[in-house]
């Protein structure tokens, strides 16, 4: 857990969402995350989908802005 947010997302079975996705739901997710990052003046974090996770609906993890990850 001391590396970055992607480690947490991947340890929960998350898969990264590609910026080139054509899936409408994934595109909407990326748009929301990008808009929040722009509004807060931070870089756009990595985005993961937790398709197999029943207990967690979303989280953000990372020790700094540069290592942040959002998982849904």
N, C-alpha and C positions, 0 to 999 in steps of 0.2 A: 503493500500500500504506500510505501514511501517514494515510489517512482513518479507516478502521475495518475490523472483521472482515467486514462484509457485502461490502465491496469485493473482498476476497480470494475469498469464496465465489462471488460473481457472476462474477468474472473466470474462474473455473473452470467456469462453466456451471451453478452451483447455482441451485435454485429455493427460495424460502422456503416453510416449512411453516406453514400457517395454524393459529392456535390453535383455530379452529372445525372443523378437519378431522374427517371421519367415517371415514377410512381407518384400519383397525385397526393397521397397521404404523406409520403416521405418529403415531397417537395414543399408541402405546407409546413411540416415540422421544421425543415431547414429555413424556410422563410421567417417563421416565428423566432427561431434562435438567432438568425442573422439580424433581425430588426431589434431584438433586445440587446444584442451586443453593440450595434450601432448607437442605440439610444443611451447606453451606459458608457460609451467611449472606450470599450474594450475590444480585444481581438475576438474573432468568431471562434468559439471552441469546437472541438471535435464533437460529433453527434453520433450516438449509438442508439439502436433499438433493442429492447429486452423482450423479445417475442416469447420466450419461455418462462419469464419471471412472473409469478402470480402474486407475490407479496409486496412488491415495490412498484409504484406507478411512475415515478420519475425521481432523478437526483442529479445534482451537480457535484463534481469532485475534482480535487486538484489542490496543490499546495500554493499555487500562484496563478495569476491570470494566464501566464504562458503555458501552464500544464493543465488547464481546465478542460473538463469533458462534461457534456450533458447527455444523460441517458433517459430514454422514455420507454 
